[in-house]
Amino acid sequence: MADGCVLRAPAVVSDAGALTTMTRMVPEQARVDTGLVDARCAVGASLTWVALNLGIRATDEESA
C-alpha cells in the first residue's frame, strides 16, 4: 500500500489474469515457483472473451 501497510492473505483472487498477477502484482519475495509462469509464457498471450447465449420466447409480432 502507498502508506507502507502490508496485507497478507492465504489466497489471491485477481481479475488481472494469472501471468500479470504473478509477475507484476505479487511481490517477488512472496512468489511461489509452481512452474505456472514458465508454462504460461510458453503458451503466449491470448484474448479475453465472454459468450452469452440468450433465448427469448416470443413471436416476431410480440417482440416488435
Residue frames as qw, qx, qy, qz and C-alpha x, y, z in Angstrom:
[[0.000, 0.891, 0.454, 0.000, 0.00, 0.00, 0.00],
 [0.310, 0.759, -0.047, 0.571, 1.12, 3.59, -0.51],
 [0.399, -0.805, 0.219, -0.380, 1.32, 4.11, 3.26],
 [0.137, 0.501, -0.828, 0.212, 3.54, 1.04, 3.75],
 [0.723, -0.123, 0.476, -0.486, 0.76, -1.16, 5.13],
 [0.199, 0.248, -0.908, -0.274, 1.16, -4.83, 4.17],
 [0.793, -0.006, 0.193, -0.578, -1.91, -7.02, 3.68],
 [0.023, 0.291, -0.949, -0.118, -1.40, -10.79, 3.71],
 [0.808, 0.088, 0.112, -0.572, -3.82, -13.50, 2.62],
 [0.621, -0.179, 0.759, 0.077, -3.65, -17.28, 2.17],
 [0.512, 0.399, 0.672, 0.355, -5.08, -16.90, -1.36],
 [0.030, 0.415, -0.136, -0.899, -5.33, -14.19, -4.01],
 [0.465, 0.599, 0.650, 0.055, -8.31, -13.66, -6.32],
 [0.107, -0.513, 0.238, 0.818, -7.40, -11.43, -9.24],
 [0.626, 0.661, 0.386, -0.149, -9.18, -10.35, -12.40],
 [0.077, 0.828, -0.402, -0.383, -5.88, -9.20, -13.94],
 [0.847, 0.401, -0.342, -0.068, -5.00, -12.67, -15.24],
 [0.912, -0.358, 0.002, 0.199, -2.62, -15.24, -13.80],
 [0.718, 0.256, -0.015, 0.647, 0.54, -14.04, -15.56],
 [0.041, 0.710, -0.034, 0.702, 0.02, -10.35, -14.75],
 [0.669, -0.693, -0.009, -0.268, -0.91, -11.13, -11.16],
 [0.917, -0.296, 0.034, 0.266, 2.07, -13.40, -10.56],
 [0.692, 0.191, 0.067, 0.693, 4.70, -11.34, -12.39],
 [0.153, 0.512, 0.054, 0.843, 3.59, -7.76, -11.77],
 [0.470, -0.651, -0.099, -0.587, 1.32, -7.63, -8.74],
 [0.876, -0.466, -0.103, 0.068, 2.67, -10.20, -6.27],
 [0.137, -0.878, 0.458, 0.016, 5.97, -9.07, -4.70],
 [0.608, 0.469, -0.641, -0.007, 8.94, -11.16, -5.82],
 [0.006, -0.332, 0.832, -0.445, 9.70, -12.37, -2.29],
 [0.605, 0.049, 0.523, -0.598, 6.11, -13.68, -1.97],
 [0.712, 0.366, -0.384, -0.460, 6.01, -15.61, -5.25],
 [0.735, -0.208, 0.641, -0.074, 5.89, -19.39, -5.13],
 [0.214, 0.447, -0.710, -0.501, 7.58, -21.21, -8.02],
 [0.737, 0.156, 0.571, -0.326, 4.87, -23.55, -9.25],
 [0.377, -0.016, 0.743, 0.552, 6.07, -23.57, -12.85],
 [0.329, 0.732, 0.581, -0.136, 2.85, -21.81, -13.87],
 [0.084, 0.859, -0.134, -0.487, 4.62, -18.63, -15.04],
 [0.177, -0.401, 0.758, 0.482, 7.02, -20.58, -17.27],
 [0.330, 0.332, 0.873, 0.138, 4.17, -22.69, -18.65],
 [0.246, 0.834, 0.396, -0.294, 2.02, -19.61, -19.29],
 [0.005, -0.758, 0.364, 0.542, 4.90, -17.79, -21.02],
 [0.291, -0.138, 0.859, 0.398, 5.44, -20.80, -23.30],
 [0.334, 0.576, 0.746, 0.004, 1.80, -20.65, -24.46],
 [0.182, 0.208, 0.273, 0.921, 1.85, -16.92, -25.24],
 [0.236, 0.167, 0.286, -0.913, -0.76, -14.22, -24.92],
 [0.027, 0.419, 0.870, 0.260, -4.44, -14.85, -25.51],
 [0.221, -0.337, -0.155, -0.902, -7.53, -12.71, -25.82],
 [0.155, 0.201, 0.772, -0.583, -10.19, -12.47, -23.14],
 [0.349, -0.146, -0.509, -0.773, -13.75, -13.03, -24.26],
 [0.363, 0.141, 0.717, -0.578, -17.21, -13.72, -22.93],
 [0.217, -0.159, -0.767, -0.583, -20.05, -15.54, -24.70],
 [0.384, 0.150, 0.523, -0.746, -23.72, -15.03, -23.88],
 [0.125, -0.224, -0.870, -0.421, -26.43, -17.34, -25.13],
 [0.294, 0.176, 0.377, -0.861, -29.82, -15.69, -24.80],
 [0.018, -0.322, -0.889, -0.325, -33.16, -17.31, -25.56],
 [0.293, 0.124, 0.188, -0.929, -36.35, -15.28, -25.95],
 [0.169, 0.373, 0.912, 0.031, -39.80, -16.86, -26.00],
 [0.285, 0.629, 0.217, -0.690, -41.77, -14.55, -28.27],
 [0.631, 0.540, 0.493, 0.259, -43.10, -14.41, -31.77],
 [0.392, 0.222, 0.203, 0.869, -41.89, -11.79, -34.21],
 [0.190, -0.708, -0.360, -0.577, -45.09, -9.79, -33.58],
 [0.635, -0.717, -0.270, 0.094, -44.67, -9.93, -29.76],
 [0.664, -0.342, 0.019, 0.664, -41.07, -8.79, -29.86],
 [0.338, 0.472, 0.303, 0.756, -41.67, -5.88, -32.28]]
